[in-house]
């Protein structure tokens, strides 16, 4: 059985997401099911393997968040857990605003 340990609280969060393998440039689309300041889970039938370096773009309420990251776990034909590795300050602000709104709910 797979046990997941997260560095921060993950909040339920539904948004469209595109994830691109930085090496092959293959892109998959899906939806987030949760979000934290350090990562998210993406529901997709074509997850990338653990260790894949990725870029992602999450679109929610008219804003887009982009970051570099990597796949930390995956579930075949179900989805993958992503860790954010490099987030530019303007995108960090968007992420923090989304998290702040989720904390209020």
C-alpha positions in Angstrom: 0.0 0.0 0.0 1.3 3.5 -0.9 1.6 6.0 1.9 1.9 9.6 1.1 3.5 12.2 3.3 3.0 15.9 2.4 5.0 18.8 3.6 2.0 21.1 3.7 -1.8 20.9 3.9 -3.4 20.0 0.7 -6.7 21.5 -0.1 -9.4 20.2 -2.5 -9.0 22.2 -5.7 -10.5 21.6 -9.1 -8.8 23.3 -12.1 -7.6 22.4 -15.6 -4.0 21.6 -15.9 -1.4 20.8 -18.7 1.7 18.9 -17.7 4.6 18.7 -20.1 7.6 16.3 -19.9 10.6 18.6 -20.3 12.7 15.9 -22.0 10.2 14.5 -24.6 7.9 17.6 -24.7 4.9 15.3 -24.5 2.0 17.0 -22.9 -0.9 15.5 -21.0 -4.0 17.3 -19.7 -6.1 16.7 -16.7 -7.6 18.3 -13.6 -6.2 19.0 -10.2 -7.9 17.3 -7.3 -5.9 19.0 -4.6 -3.3 21.8 -4.2 -0.7 22.9 -1.6 2.2 25.4 -1.6 4.5 22.6 -2.6 2.6 20.6 -5.2 -0.7 19.1 -6.4 -2.3 15.9 -7.6 -3.4 15.7 -11.2 -6.1 13.3 -12.4 -5.1 12.0 -15.8 -5.3 8.6 -17.6 -1.7 9.1 -18.9 0.5 9.9 -15.9 4.3 10.3 -16.3 6.6 8.0 -14.3 8.2 9.0 -11.0 11.2 11.3 -11.5 9.9 12.9 -14.7 10.9 16.5 -14.9 7.9 18.6 -15.9 6.5 22.0 -16.5 2.8 22.6 -15.6 0.2 25.2 -16.2 -2.9 25.3 -13.9 -5.7 27.5 -15.1 -8.4 28.7 -12.6 -10.7 31.6 -12.3 -9.1 33.5 -15.2 -5.5 33.1 -13.8 -2.7 30.8 -14.9 0.0 29.4 -12.6 3.1 27.9 -14.2 6.0 26.1 -12.6 8.8 23.6 -13.1 8.5 20.4 -11.0 8.8 16.6 -11.0 6.6 13.6 -10.6 6.8 12.2 -7.1 4.3 9.4 -7.4 1.8 8.1 -9.9 -1.2 5.8 -10.1 -1.5 4.0 -13.5 -4.5 5.3 -15.5 -5.5 7.5 -12.6 -3.1 10.4 -12.0 0.2 11.7 -10.5 1.5 13.7 -7.6 3.6 16.6 -8.6 6.1 18.6 -6.5 6.8 22.2 -7.5 10.6 22.8 -7.9 10.9 26.3 -9.4 8.2 28.9 -9.2 8.7 32.5 -10.4 7.6 35.2 -8.0 4.6 36.3 -10.0 3.3 32.8 -10.2 4.1 32.2 -6.5 1.8 35.1 -5.8 -1.0 33.5 -7.8 -0.5 30.2 -5.9 -0.5 31.9 -2.5 -3.7 33.8 -3.4 -5.4 30.5 -4.4 -4.2 28.8 -1.2 -5.4 31.8 1.0 -8.9 31.5 -0.6 -9.0 27.8 0.0 -8.1 28.2 3.7 -11.1 30.5 4.1 -13.5 27.8 3.0 
